[in-house]
Amino acid sequence: MEIVTITNDNFEGEVLACKTPVLLDFWADWCMPCQMQTPILHTFAEEMGDKIKVGKVNVDEEAALALKYQIMEIPTLVLMDKGVFVRRISGVQQIEGLREVCKL
């Protein structure tokens, strides 16, 4: 599945109303660990197919979402299921870590 850009405008439809779990990557262009996380997320999104949606939230452009989910460091991954916060993990995660985080 393709990674979706999440904004304040599409958050409700793409995340809160989503029937499948959503893994959100809170990131920024200037963040080197975030740049390292991106290809891993692409591989993970392909592996998971339509079992999970992967979205990216740019904290510089969507500060309100970062504040709402109390993002204090990046990259931070937040797992949502049926619009409900499930868990959060910070730092670069490898595929194995992503699989573990997304077990529901």
N, C-alpha and C positions, 0 to 999 in steps of 0.2 A: 504494500500500500504506500502511496505517496505521503510525504510529510506535509502537513498543513500549517500555514502561517496563522497563528492565533492573534487576534486583536480584541480590543474591548468591544468593538462593533459586532464581531462574529462569535464571541465567547459563548453566549447562551446557546446558539444553534449548534456550534461545533463541539462544545464540551458538555455543558449542562444538560442538553437534550439528547446527547449521544447515547445510543442503546448499548454500545460496546465500551469497554474501558478506554480511557484516554491517558496517554503518558505525555505530560507537558515538559518541555525543555526550556527553562528560563535561562537566557543567554544574552550576550552582547558581542558586537563585531570586534571590539578591541580586546576581548578576553581570549588568550591563547588556549587555556584548558577547554573553553567552549568550542574553539576551532577543532581541537582534538576529538571532542565528543561527537561532532556532526557526522563524520563518516561511519562511526559506530552506530549511531541512531539510524542512518540510512540502511545499513545492513540489517539491523534489528527490525525495522519497519517492513522490509522485504520479506524477512523470515516469518514474521507474524501474520502477514497478509491482512485479511479483514477481521482477525481476532482482536486486534487492538488498533486504535488510532494514535498516531504520534504527531504532536503539534509542537511548534516552536514559538516562544513568546520572547520578543526582543525587549529586554527590561528598560532600555533607553527610550524606546518608542511607546511602550505600554507600562509606564510606571505605576498606574493605578492597579493593574493586575498584579504586578510584583508586590506592591504594598498590601493588597488584599490577602495574598498568600504568604505574607511575611518573608519574602525572599531577601536574605541577608548576605548571601554569597552566591556566586555563579561559577560553573553551571550548577543549577539545582533542578532535579527532576521531581515532578509531582504526579502521582497517580490518582486519577479520578475514576469513579465507577458509578454510572447512572447519576452523574451530577454531584456525587458526594466525595469529599476528600478521603483518600485511603491512606496514603503515606507519602513521605518526601525523603529524598536522599541527595546529598550534595557531593560535588567532586566528580571527576571523570569516571564513568562506569564502563566496564568492558561488557561484552555480550552476555557473559554468564551472570554478571550483576544485574543487568537489565531483565533477564529472564526471572531471576529471583525476586526482584522488586515487583514484577508484574504478575506474580502468582496470586490468584484470587481464590 
